[in-house]
Amino acid sequence: MTAQDTPELSNRVIAARIWREYLQPRRNRLVAALLCAVAVAGLSAALAYVLKPAVDHLISDPQPGALWRIPLLIALIAVSRGSSRSCRPPRSTGLATASSATCSCGCSPS
């Protein structure tokens, strides 16, 4: 059998096979991973958005109450972002235990 004898598979057939055999059985974990990635992206943007008022209200034009409020907000965003970054579904190797079924942000991927 030569290379000319093998049938040519279309991209649509290959994509359907990838979905059916690899992605569909893992779709819950895939959705959980995508949600965590979106959370990290949103919290990273929020952290960058909060840093401008932090500089303005703490250094350039100090305002009362901003000394504890803005650093607390930055810390909350950073902790939330960190917990979202560590949100990983259990491994599919069969070595995952029941304790790893939820990530640090509390979502259950399965």
Z-matrix of the N, CA and C atoms (Angstrom, degrees):
N
C 1 1.442
C 2 1.528 1 108.37
N 3 1.284 2 117.71 1 125.06
C 4 1.451 3 122.72 2 -178.62
C 5 1.515 4 109.96 3 -103.19
N 6 1.317 5 115.75 4 176.76
C 7 1.461 6 120.96 5 179.77
C 8 1.519 7 111.32 6 -64.85
N 9 1.316 8 117.13 7 -25.63
C 10 1.459 9 120.61 8 -179.87
C 11 1.530 10 111.56 9 -76.22
N 12 1.320 11 118.59 10 -23.15
C 13 1.452 12 122.23 11 -178.23
C 14 1.532 13 113.30 12 -80.63
N 15 1.331 14 118.00 13 -21.38
C 16 1.468 15 120.23 14 -178.17
C 17 1.514 16 110.08 15 -77.09
N 18 1.331 17 117.39 16 138.28
C 19 1.462 18 119.84 17 -179.64
C 20 1.538 19 110.76 18 -70.86
N 21 1.297 20 116.16 19 146.93
C 22 1.465 21 123.07 20 179.50
C 23 1.531 22 108.01 21 -85.73
N 24 1.304 23 117.38 22 123.74
C 25 1.460 24 122.04 23 178.76
C 26 1.522 25 109.32 24 -91.53
N 27 1.320 26 115.43 25 137.37
C 28 1.464 27 118.81 26 178.36
C 29 1.525 28 109.84 27 -79.80
N 30 1.313 29 115.04 28 162.13
C 31 1.462 30 120.22 29 178.33
C 32 1.523 31 111.14 30 -61.33
N 33 1.315 32 116.92 31 -35.66
C 34 1.459 33 121.74 32 -179.82
C 35 1.534 34 110.98 33 -64.02
N 36 1.323 35 116.87 34 -41.45
C 37 1.460 36 121.40 35 179.27
C 38 1.528 37 109.92 36 -66.93
N 39 1.305 38 116.75 37 -41.69
C 40 1.469 39 121.01 38 179.42
C 41 1.520 40 110.33 39 -65.49
N 42 1.341 41 117.62 40 -44.42
C 43 1.466 42 120.89 41 179.01
C 44 1.523 43 111.18 42 -63.10
N 45 1.323 44 117.57 43 -39.98
C 46 1.464 45 121.18 44 178.45
C 47 1.524 46 110.54 45 -64.17
N 48 1.316 47 116.33 46 -39.86
C 49 1.465 48 119.64 47 178.88
C 50 1.527 49 111.06 48 -67.18
N 51 1.322 50 117.68 49 -41.89
C 52 1.472 51 120.63 50 177.68
C 53 1.519 52 109.95 51 -60.71
N 54 1.342 53 116.80 52 -44.22
C 55 1.468 54 119.81 53 179.16
C 56 1.528 55 110.59 54 -63.46
N 57 1.305 56 117.27 55 -48.32
C 58 1.460 57 122.30 56 -174.13
C 59 1.525 58 112.00 57 -66.65
N 60 1.320 59 117.37 58 -44.52
C 61 1.463 60 120.20 59 -172.25
C 62 1.525 61 114.47 60 -91.59
N 63 1.322 62 117.34 61 -27.72
C 64 1.461 63 118.87 62 -173.39
C 65 1.526 64 113.72 63 -115.15
N 66 1.308 65 117.73 64 -44.61
C 67 1.461 66 119.85 65 -172.47
C 68 1.525 67 113.94 66 -89.17
N 69 1.310 68 118.41 67 -40.72
C 70 1.466 69 120.36 68 -176.32
C 71 1.530 70 112.80 69 -60.20
N 72 1.327 71 120.48 70 -43.10
C 73 1.466 72 118.29 71 177.77
C 74 1.532 73 113.12 72 -64.90
N 75 1.309 74 117.63 73 -19.46
C 76 1.464 75 122.07 74 -177.93
C 77 1.527 76 112.05 75 -111.60
N 78 1.325 77 117.76 76 20.20
C 79 1.465 78 119.73 77 -172.40
C 80 1.514 79 112.98 78 -64.92
N 81 1.342 80 119.60 79 -33.53
C 82 1.462 81 120.65 80 178.56
C 83 1.528 82 110.96 81 -64.71
N 84 1.318 83 115.75 82 -42.86
C 85 1.460 84 119.50 83 178.14
C 86 1.519 85 111.42 84 -69.17
N 87 1.311 86 116.98 85 -34.24
C 88 1.457 87 121.21 86 177.46
C 89 1.526 88 110.73 87 -65.44
N 90 1.324 89 117.26 88 -43.19
C 91 1.465 90 121.57 89 177.89
C 92 1.523 91 110.45 90 -64.47
N 93 1.333 92 117.20 91 -42.48
C 94 1.468 93 120.34 92 178.50
C 95 1.525 94 111.06 93 -62.04
N 96 1.320 95 116.90 94 -41.98
C 97 1.467 96 120.52 95 178.92
C 98 1.529 97 111.14 96 -65.38
N 99 1.334 98 116.93 97 -40.32
C 100 1.467 99 120.24 98 178.03
C 101 1.526 100 111.50 99 -65.55
N 102 1.335 101 117.29 100 -40.49
C 103 1.469 102 120.19 101 178.10
C 104 1.527 103 111.48 102 -63.90
N 105 1.319 104 116.00 103 -40.12
C 106 1.465 105 119.16 104 177.62
C 107 1.528 106 110.89 105 -66.69
N 108 1.310 107 117.49 106 -37.72
C 109 1.472 108 120.53 107 177.82
C 110 1.525 109 110.85 108 -65.05
N 111 1.334 110 117.02 109 -40.19
C 112 1.464 111 120.73 110 177.20
C 113 1.527 112 110.18 111 -65.32
N 114 1.330 113 117.14 112 -39.93
C 115 1.465 114 120.62 113 178.34
C 116 1.527 115 111.05 114 -62.74
N 117 1.326 116 117.23 115 -43.16
C 118 1.470 117 120.73 116 178.65
C 119 1.521 118 110.62 117 -62.80
N 120 1.323 119 116.86 118 -43.17
C 121 1.469 120 120.17 119 -179.93
C 122 1.529 121 110.80 120 -64.19
N 123 1.313 122 117.08 121 -44.48
C 124 1.464 123 120.43 122 179.67
C 125 1.516 124 112.39 123 -65.08
N 126 1.321 125 117.22 124 -42.31
C 127 1.464 126 120.24 125 179.63
C 128 1.529 127 111.59 126 -70.56
N 129 1.308 128 117.96 127 -31.21
C 130 1.468 129 120.26 128 175.12
C 131 1.525 130 110.49 129 -65.76
N 132 1.331 131 116.01 130 -41.00
C 133 1.464 132 119.97 131 176.74
C 134 1.523 133 110.73 132 -66.27
N 135 1.328 134 117.15 133 -39.69
C 136 1.468 135 120.73 134 178.61
C 137 1.524 136 110.96 135 -63.91
N 138 1.311 137 116.67 136 -39.04
C 139 1.462 138 120.23 137 178.77
C 140 1.523 139 110.89 138 -64.12
N 141 1.309 140 117.13 139 -42.65
C 142 1.463 141 120.29 140 177.60
C 143 1.533 142 110.69 141 -66.03
N 144 1.326 143 117.43 142 -35.50
C 145 1.464 144 122.07 143 179.93
C 146 1.524 145 111.53 144 -68.82
N 147 1.330 146 118.05 145 -32.49
C 148 1.469 147 122.46 146 -178.33
C 149 1.528 148 111.59 147 -79.98
N 150 1.304 149 118.35 148 -23.22
C 151 1.467 150 119.98 149 -176.05
C 152 1.531 151 113.05 150 -68.24
N 153 1.320 152 118.47 151 -31.44
C 154 1.471 153 120.00 152 178.08
C 155 1.530 154 111.35 153 -64.67
N 156 1.349 155 119.80 154 -50.48
C 157 1.463 156 118.48 155 175.73
C 158 1.528 157 112.26 156 -62.10
N 159 1.322 158 117.12 157 -29.61
C 160 1.464 159 119.18 158 178.61
C 161 1.520 160 110.11 159 -62.79
N 162 1.305 161 116.87 160 -44.53
C 163 1.464 162 119.94 161 178.76
C 164 1.532 163 110.55 162 -68.29
N 165 1.330 164 116.53 163 -43.57
C 166 1.461 165 120.28 164 -177.93
C 167 1.531 166 112.39 165 -65.51
N 168 1.328 167 117.35 166 -45.52
C 169 1.466 168 120.78 167 -173.59
C 170 1.519 169 113.81 168 -88.55
N 171 1.303 170 118.95 169 -12.12
C 172 1.457 171 120.84 170 179.48
C 173 1.525 172 112.70 171 -107.63
N 174 1.312 173 117.78 172 -33.51
C 175 1.467 174 119.92 173 -174.17
C 176 1.526 175 111.36 174 -110.38
N 177 1.312 176 117.71 175 -56.25
C 178 1.463 177 121.35 176 -174.11
C 179 1.524 178 112.39 177 -69.63
N 180 1.323 179 116.37 178 -52.05
C 181 1.459 180 122.19 179 -176.69
C 182 1.527 181 108.52 180 -133.94
N 183 1.343 182 117.77 181 81.88
C 184 1.476 183 120.32 182 -174.26
C 185 1.535 184 111.91 183 -58.27
N 186 1.323 185 115.47 184 135.15
C 187 1.454 186 122.06 185 177.82
C 188 1.521 187 109.21 186 -123.03
N 189 1.338 188 116.79 187 145.22
C 190 1.463 189 118.92 188 179.36
C 191 1.530 190 111.15 189 -66.52
N 192 1.290 191 116.27 190 141.94
C 193 1.457 192 121.30 191 179.52
C 194 1.511 193 113.91 192 86.70
N 195 1.301 194 118.14 193 -20.17
C 196 1.463 195 121.11 194 -178.16
C 197 1.529 196 111.45 195 -74.51
N 198 1.331 197 116.70 196 -20.72
C 199 1.456 198 120.56 197 -176.99
C 200 1.530 199 111.89 198 -65.27
N 201 1.305 200 119.03 199 -31.20
C 202 1.457 201 120.58 200 178.13
C 203 1.535 202 111.93 201 -104.75
N 204 1.316 203 118.20 202 -28.82
C 205 1.463 204 121.76 203 -174.51
C 206 1.534 205 112.01 204 -71.95
N 207 1.307 206 118.12 205 -47.95
C 208 1.472 207 121.25 206 -175.93
C 209 1.533 208 111.81 207 -70.61
N 210 1.337 209 120.05 208 -45.41
C 211 1.475 210 118.13 209 176.20
C 212 1.531 211 112.76 210 -62.21
N 213 1.330 212 117.06 211 -34.64
C 214 1.465 213 119.60 212 176.91
C 215 1.534 214 110.74 213 -64.48
N 216 1.321 215 116.91 214 -41.62
C 217 1.459 216 121.20 215 177.85
C 218 1.531 217 111.09 216 -64.25
N 219 1.313 218 116.47 217 -42.29
C 220 1.472 219 120.51 218 177.74
C 221 1.526 220 110.43 219 -62.60
N 222 1.334 221 117.19 220 -42.21
C 223 1.465 222 120.55 221 179.20
C 224 1.523 223 111.24 222 -65.22
N 225 1.323 224 118.12 223 -41.23
C 226 1.461 225 121.13 224 178.52
C 227 1.532 226 111.81 225 -63.05
N 228 1.324 227 116.06 226 -43.12
C 229 1.467 228 119.77 227 178.70
C 230 1.527 229 110.12 228 -65.26
N 231 1.322 230 116.91 229 -41.48
C 232 1.470 231 120.21 230 -179.08
C 233 1.525 232 111.36 231 -65.59
N 234 1.331 233 117.90 232 -40.67
C 235 1.463 234 120.93 233 179.06
C 236 1.529 235 109.82 234 -67.35
N 237 1.325 236 117.03 235 -42.70
C 238 1.474 237 120.38 236 178.23
C 239 1.520 238 110.82 237 -62.32
N 240 1.309 239 115.88 238 -41.75
C 241 1.469 240 120.45 239 179.07
C 242 1.524 241 110.82 240 -64.92
N 243 1.310 242 116.37 241 -41.85
C 244 1.463 243 120.23 242 178.43
C 245 1.513 244 112.67 243 -63.70
N 246 1.338 245 117.06 244 -40.74
C 247 1.465 246 119.28 245 179.22
C 248 1.521 247 110.73 246 -70.17
N 249 1.328 248 117.44 247 -31.66
C 250 1.466 249 119.95 248 176.79
C 251 1.528 250 111.24 249 -70.96
N 252 1.323 251 116.18 250 -32.69
C 253 1.468 252 119.45 251 178.86
C 254 1.515 253 111.52 252 -70.44
N 255 1.329 254 116.68 253 -29.47
C 256 1.460 255 118.94 254 -179.78
C 257 1.519 256 111.53 255 -88.85
N 258 1.302 257 117.77 256 5.37
C 259 1.475 258 122.60 257 179.45
C 260 1.515 259 108.57 258 -76.43
N 261 1.309 260 115.16 259 98.96
C 262 1.459 261 120.01 260 179.54
C 263 1.513 262 108.65 261 -127.65
N 264 1.310 263 117.14 262 134.14
C 265 1.460 264 119.86 263 176.56
C 266 1.522 265 110.16 264 -66.55
N 267 1.318 266 117.15 265 158.28
C 268 1.466 267 118.86 266 178.18
C 269 1.521 268 111.06 267 -62.78
N 270 1.300 269 115.68 268 153.61
C 271 1.465 270 120.38 269 -179.52
C 272 1.511 271 109.75 270 -69.44
N 273 1.299 272 116.41 271 146.22
C 274 1.457 273 121.00 272 -177.92
C 275 1.521 274 112.41 273 -90.95
N 276 1.331 275 117.90 274 17.83
C 277 1.456 276 120.72 275 -178.35
C 278 1.516 277 112.28 276 -84.91
N 279 1.330 278 116.82 277 -2.36
C 280 1.450 279 119.63 278 -178.34
C 281 1.509 280 111.78 279 90.00
N 282 1.318 281 117.67 280 -2.24
C 283 1.454 282 121.44 281 -179.98
C 284 1.522 283 112.56 282 -90.91
N 285 1.322 284 117.79 283 -5.75
C 286 1.456 285 120.96 284 -178.29
C 287 1.516 286 109.88 285 -71.37
N 288 1.316 287 114.80 286 141.49
C 289 1.457 288 120.06 287 178.62
C 290 1.508 289 109.33 288 -104.73
N 291 1.315 290 116.18 289 173.99
C 292 1.458 291 120.65 290 -179.57
C 293 1.517 292 110.83 291 -65.95
N 294 1.323 293 118.38 292 -27.97
C 295 1.463 294 120.32 293 -179.80
C 296 1.521 295 112.04 294 -71.84
N 297 1.338 296 117.93 295 -21.56
C 298 1.466 297 120.07 296 179.52
C 299 1.519 298 112.15 297 -94.15
N 300 1.346 299 116.94 298 10.43
C 301 1.461 300 119.74 299 -178.48
C 302 1.524 301 112.09 300 -74.27
N 303 1.326 302 117.04 301 -17.51
C 304 1.459 303 119.72 302 175.58
C 305 1.508 304 108.45 303 -121.63
N 306 1.309 305 115.56 304 147.88
C 307 1.455 306 119.18 305 -179.78
C 308 1.527 307 109.19 306 -92.87
N 309 1.295 308 117.13 307 -178.38
C 310 1.453 309 121.06 308 -176.21
C 311 1.523 310 112.85 309 -68.00
N 312 1.330 311 118.58 310 -19.41
C 313 1.460 312 119.53 311 178.30
C 314 1.524 313 111.71 312 -90.08
N 315 1.333 314 117.87 313 -0.31
C 316 1.446 315 121.63 314 173.56
C 317 1.503 316 115.73 315 94.04
N 318 1.341 317 118.54 316 -5.58
C 319 1.462 318 119.10 317 -179.20
C 320 1.523 319 109.42 318 -76.87
N 321 1.295 320 116.31 319 149.54
C 322 1.458 321 121.80 320 178.52
C 323 1.515 322 109.06 321 -111.00
N 324 1.322 323 118.72 322 107.01
C 325 1.454 324 121.64 323 -173.55
C 326 1.516 325 114.22 324 -68.46
N 327 1.312 326 119.51 325 -21.04
C 328 1.462 327 118.94 326 -177.33
C 329 1.495 328 113.04 327 -102.21
